[in-house]
Structure formats: C-alpha cells, structure tokens
Amino acid sequence: MPNNAPGVENTFSALSDPTRRAVVQALSKGSATVSELAGSFDMALPSFTQHLGVLENAGLIVSHKQGRSRVCALNPSALKAAEDWLASYRREWEQRLDRLALHLDRVKEGEIE
C-alpha cells in the first residue's frame, strides 16, 4: 500500500464538508461562476467563498477571472489522485476478504477446524 500521497490529506479534508462536496458535485456538470454556485446555498457570500478557497487550496477546483465574474471549474487530476489512493486500499481489502472467504469455505468443507 502506498504511503500517504501528497495532497491526499488536503483533498479528504476539503471533501469532509457537505457544502464543499455539493460544490464539487455541481462543478462535475461543468464550469460555473461563483454567483451561480452560491445561489444554491443558504449562506452569506463571504462564507461561501471561504469554502471555494478551501477547495482551490486543496487543488480540487481552479478559478479564473472572466470579465467581472470569477469562473470555477473542477480539477479532475486532484480527484484522480484520491481515487488512486482509495483503489490501492480497496485492492488490499478485497484480497483479505477473498482469503477469509477461502478459509471459511475450507472450514465449512471440514478441511480444517
């Protein structure tokens, strides 16, 4: 299993908040302005932009100025790093569970006690 990959801790920390997960989900459908994103949440704009800052600092989103608006987009490579980290643990646990199932089958068949 890999050591903690750089940035993965920040990714999971950023995704620990339901508001930030909802923003990531919204951006998975495409880019959006801060105003468009904020309209879905019942909070003051400064509080909402703090959430965006956490996501951006974690590398989960990128933003750029377009005219008078700030446009946000998902950064899929940050999610890919987290997915890869999880996949390594999933493989390890699947192997362990497969060995347990084999052992239980052998016990059931009376091969071992």
BELHULIN-V973254 format. One record per residue. N is the residue number from 1. SS is DSSP state (~ for helix, > for strand, _ for the rest). OMEGA is omega in radians with two decimals (* if undefined). D_CENTER is the distance of its C-alpha to the mean C-alpha in Angstrom with 2 decimals. Layout:
# BELHULIN-V973254
n={N N}
ss={SS SS}
omega={OMEGA OMEGA}
d_center={D_CENTER D_CENTER}
This chain:
# BELHULIN-V973254
n={1 2 3 4 5 6 7 8 9 10 11 12 13 14 15 16 17 18 19 20 21 22 23 24 25 26 27 28 29 30 31 32 33 34 35 36 37 38 39 40 41 42 43 44 45 46 47 48 49 50 51 52 53 54 55 56 57 58 59 60 61 62 63 64 65 66 67 68 69 70 71 72 73 74 75 76 77 78 79 80 81 82 83 84 85 86 87 88 89 90 91 92 93 94 95 96 97 98 99 100 101 102 103 104 105 106 107 108 109 110 111 112 113}
ss={_ _ _ _ _ _ _ ~ ~ ~ ~ ~ ~ ~ _ _ _ ~ ~ ~ ~ ~ ~ ~ ~ ~ ~ _ _ _ _ > > ~ ~ ~ ~ ~ _ _ _ _ _ _ ~ ~ ~ ~ ~ ~ ~ ~ ~ ~ ~ ~ ~ _ _ _ > > > > > > _ _ > > > > > > _ ~ ~ ~ ~ ~ ~ ~ ~ ~ ~ ~ ~ ~ ~ ~ ~ ~ ~ ~ ~ ~ ~ ~ ~ ~ ~ ~ ~ ~ ~ ~ ~ ~ _ _ _ _ _}
omega={-3.10 2.97 3.11 -3.14 3.12 3.09 -3.11 3.10 3.11 3.13 -3.11 3.09 3.13 -3.10 -3.13 -3.12 -3.11 3.10 -3.12 3.06 3.12 3.09 3.12 3.12 3.13 -3.11 3.08 3.11 3.13 -3.13 3.12 3.07 3.09 3.14 3.11 3.14 -3.07 -3.12 -3.12 -3.03 3.14 3.10 3.13 -3.11 3.12 3.10 -3.14 -3.13 3.03 3.08 3.10 3.11 3.10 3.12 -3.13 3.10 3.10 3.13 -3.11 3.09 3.01 3.10 3.07 3.12 3.07 -3.04 3.13 -3.10 2.99 -3.11 -3.14 3.09 3.11 3.04 -3.03 -3.10 3.09 3.09 3.12 3.12 3.10 3.12 3.12 3.12 3.12 -3.10 3.13 3.10 3.10 3.12 -3.14 -3.12 3.07 3.11 3.12 3.13 3.07 3.11 3.10 3.13 3.11 3.12 -3.14 3.07 -3.14 3.10 -3.12 -3.12 3.11 3.13 3.12 3.12 *}
d_center={18.98 17.59 17.74 14.76 13.65 14.14 11.35 8.91 10.31 9.82 6.12 6.00 9.03 8.05 5.57 8.60 10.68 11.36 12.73 9.85 7.69 11.00 11.34 8.32 9.88 13.22 12.63 11.61 15.32 16.56 17.41 18.83 20.89 20.10 22.91 21.61 18.21 20.02 22.46 20.15 19.85 22.75 22.61 24.49 23.37 23.34 20.92 18.62 18.90 17.93 14.50 14.39 15.66 12.94 10.31 12.94 13.77 10.36 10.87 8.16 11.28 14.92 17.98 21.66 24.85 26.60 29.93 29.56 25.96 22.63 20.41 16.62 14.63 11.17 10.94 9.85 10.79 8.13 5.49 8.58 9.10 6.23 7.52 10.91 10.70 9.94 12.60 15.12 15.06 15.25 18.28 19.86 19.73 20.99 23.83 24.67 24.81 26.94 29.30 29.58 30.42 33.01 34.50 34.77 36.41 38.89 39.69 40.21 42.54 44.50 43.89 42.81 43.26}
